[in-house]
Amino acid sequence: MTERAAPFYCPYCGDEDLRPSEQGHGAWECRACNRAFQLKFLGLLAEGFKAPSPHGSSDGGAS
């Protein structure tokens, strides 16, 4: 059996003092900045991951 992935750090302050929240599945509390957040898997990308183009950007704009 595999376990769900847990966040390693707070997305707001970067601290690692996280605890599961009682709000429900995927909810976490950061004890350092006193914020609560929720992680949610949205799904797979339709085209998957693409390798970077060897010729740079394909949008035609200057960078």
C-alpha positions in Angstrom: 0.0 0.0 0.0 1.3 3.5 -0.9 0.7 6.6 1.2 -0.3 10.0 -0.1 2.4 12.5 -0.6 2.8 15.1 2.1 4.1 18.7 1.6 7.7 19.2 2.7 7.3 22.9 3.4 4.7 25.7 3.7 3.9 27.4 0.3 3.6 30.7 2.1 6.6 31.0 4.5 8.7 27.9 3.6 8.8 26.5 7.1 8.7 22.7 7.6 6.5 22.7 10.8 3.3 21.3 9.1 0.5 19.3 10.6 -2.5 17.7 9.0 -5.6 19.8 9.5 -8.9 18.6 10.9 -10.6 20.4 7.9 -10.4 17.3 5.8 -8.3 15.4 3.3 -5.4 17.3 1.8 -5.7 20.2 4.3 -2.5 21.2 6.2 -1.7 23.8 8.9 1.6 25.7 9.2 2.5 26.3 12.8 5.2 28.9 11.9 3.0 31.4 10.0 -0.4 30.2 11.3 -1.9 29.6 7.8 -3.9 26.7 6.6 -3.9 25.4 3.0 -5.2 22.5 1.0 -3.5 20.3 -1.6 -5.5 19.0 -4.5 -4.6 16.8 -7.4 -6.3 18.3 -10.5 -5.5 15.6 -13.1 -3.0 14.8 -15.8 -2.1 17.1 -18.6 -3.7 16.2 -21.9 -0.4 16.4 -23.8 1.8 15.3 -21.0 5.3 16.7 -20.4 7.1 18.1 -23.4 10.9 18.4 -23.9 12.1 22.0 -24.5 12.4 22.9 -28.1 16.0 23.0 -29.3 15.2 26.2 -31.3 13.9 28.2 -28.3 10.3 29.5 -28.0 7.7 28.5 -30.6 5.5 31.5 -29.9 7.3 33.7 -32.4 7.9 36.5 -29.8 11.2 38.1 -29.0 12.7 37.3 -25.6 
